[in-house]
């Protein structure tokens, strides 16, 4: 029996509103209930479910106690058509999802020989010792359909509890995401019938969600909806905002064309802040692709970001084509000796100053022999602030083929250390990106995190 | 009637197990269910509730629909003694928490004149226009106790639904945190009495969760539990594993002493991999503190990590005392010119080789003038691999006051680009950490992610 066939009961009538099928998310783990871990899986799953036209109507979190999991599985299964379960599939004693699902479904656990072999093979391949508790992961509820996990040891599985199709996935976000996208989504999509929603996405940097929402008010005015249902969604992944338009219904190819029209209007309104128009392209990908198109190379000179700007761009595969390196000079002597910042600049203006970042940018460009170089120096906090240069003060300079091109000075308020580093790495990368994609544009970079009055 | 007096019913008997009182968290908002926002309030509240000895037993998330909120309020109130509610207190139409609470409690909404004046005064103070929908925030359930919000416009409130004390707080994290800490926590603490659980934590690097679990089997053998309930918990934050012991019950100071004994046994069994024994200390903190104790400085020479090692150590506040900088040399010419790697090494052995990382480490140590330097060069993937040097191949070298100290060669399998970077940054930092804390120890660093046969 294939997974798809087994899911027949979820199939909706062609063209029936997909909302006939309801979904919920149940996350499992004492570590969640103790607040040791922020649950990002529910939001991620809900975003994906929404895109599939199966919006989540409730999230719940259960402890590792068997009775609690069973009770919550039963009540959720009684309310919805498809339940996403995350966590509790590990090899340890407190991982009880399979057992709880079996109990809630009224079936026994049974050893899946094929899974046991797969797990053993996986351990052998990486020469890790296989222990008895790892074998536990091959015991699944009777009748379960296995959801393959090729990047972890815990297989996922799917069973029915009453009329509800339950998908159990690992709590590790990357394993869960991969499992959903590779095995769960296509099934939900094809089995829940009707029309796939058309989805378009626009990713922006430098705006808050409320600003994006404001800028997209009345987006549909002047667009013929052709009988389609159009919804706009946002997702904040600091410091990015992803806006998406989901279009369903309509006749013939209407949904796709309506989605295109909305995406076009969206991109136009947000123009100065857009870096990608699809789900797969990250900010680093966009920057690397742009540099490659222009046949240009870049280097960084970092202080308060500590290496995060280099880390950011090298998250894109193939970045070695355009990224030559980064000089992380955390001490003044390194700034002087490795980047050639004049000692009188450090003495008179200090390391967090326009003159310092300008000397750093020039120094990095020369030393790496890159076309562009961006320097970052600031006070990431929590210590090191002063009345004149409070925590969050960051200077940026961009040097290019024609010499110094920009200086930006910001005070990122109410951001703790990590946020100051993160937004600073983005602003640095954005300076190069915009210099190439919109030469001459004097955007108000990073203003969203800085108060009025600073420039 | 004071808020504390009103909460009398929650008071536990002195020395009664704190689990007599149970708590839950209910978050409200369509934006959560659409996945637009990751809920961090539940984890934060749960952490605080746990510290107060009132661990949360369930989280739930409801939509903005009145009926859904009422239903979830009623069922949660039927299960627990105190319910934390977050969100839905704003001025807009889809903020329906007060109305839902009134309905669930069977009381009417009534205008709180004092709150209305307070809201008007706040608007006047910041020169914002006061509109009718803002007045909505002054309508609270009959009998509600107001929880003051001095950094936002939405007041919180507390009412009883049946036997359950419900606290409604704003969804904005900083407003919620302040309201909980200033108004809710002290009440819960003094009124619910009882004994706080004792919590001890050990953080390790270089072991998988299943390995840690295996190594801690029978941990309590030989420890007198003195009537306490002891549970062991794990949390994986790649590539770290955090193991914690939670002890409740027992007489007198038993729980604290039992927790100490367990923590000691835990640390002993995991000795070679432990870097911290409390919740607050991160890996970067541990490394920085160790370097500071030894009066030593460090620098890095990075290739495939792209700056992540520098980023990692600079996540610790105060890292500037011991971290001089990192030379991210992504191109061969940068390795040659900025780190002095001989061109014949690059030609003959290649950039991913023992000779290259050794030259890089020596070069970084000289150029930064640091006591220690670690170099990292590898194939992060997905491209760039070969039969001889597959994706995941990484070389590390540590240079110190006495010259070259270590070379490590690993092939990190089944890790995509981000994981290879992440574990490589940790291995690099670990090399310095162990050289200082266990000189001479020749640990099998990073083996957990690499197969046998590589060294």
Interface residues (C-beta under 8 A of the other chain):
Chain A: X30 X31 X32 X33 X34 X35 X36 X37 X38 X39 X40 X42 X43 X44 X45 X46 X47 X48 X49 X50 X55 X56 X57 X58 X59 X60 X61 X62 X63 X68 X72 X90 X91 X92 X93 X94 X125 X126 X127 X128 X131 X133 X134 X151 X153 X172 X209 X233 X234 X235 X236 X300 X302 X304 X305 X306 X307 X308 X309 X310 X311 X313 X314 X315 X317 X318 X319 X320 X323 X324 X325 X326 X327 X328 X329 X330 X331 X333 X334 X337 X338 X367 X368 X369 X380 X381 X382 X383 X384 X414 X417 X418 X421
Chain B: X31 X32 X33 X34 X35 X36 X37 X38 X39 X40 X42 X43 X44 X45 X46 X47 X48 X49 X50 X55 X56 X57 X58 X59 X60 X61 X62 X63 X68 X72 X174 X208 X209 X210 X213 X214 X233 X234 X235 X236 X237 X242 X244 X300 X302 X304 X305 X306 X307 X308 X309 X310 X311 X313 X314 X315 X317 X318 X319 X320 X323 X324 X325 X326 X327 X328 X329 X330 X331 X333 X334 X337 X338 X367 X368 X369 X380 X381 X382 X383 X384 X413 X414 X416 X417 X418 X421 X448 X450 X451 X452 X453
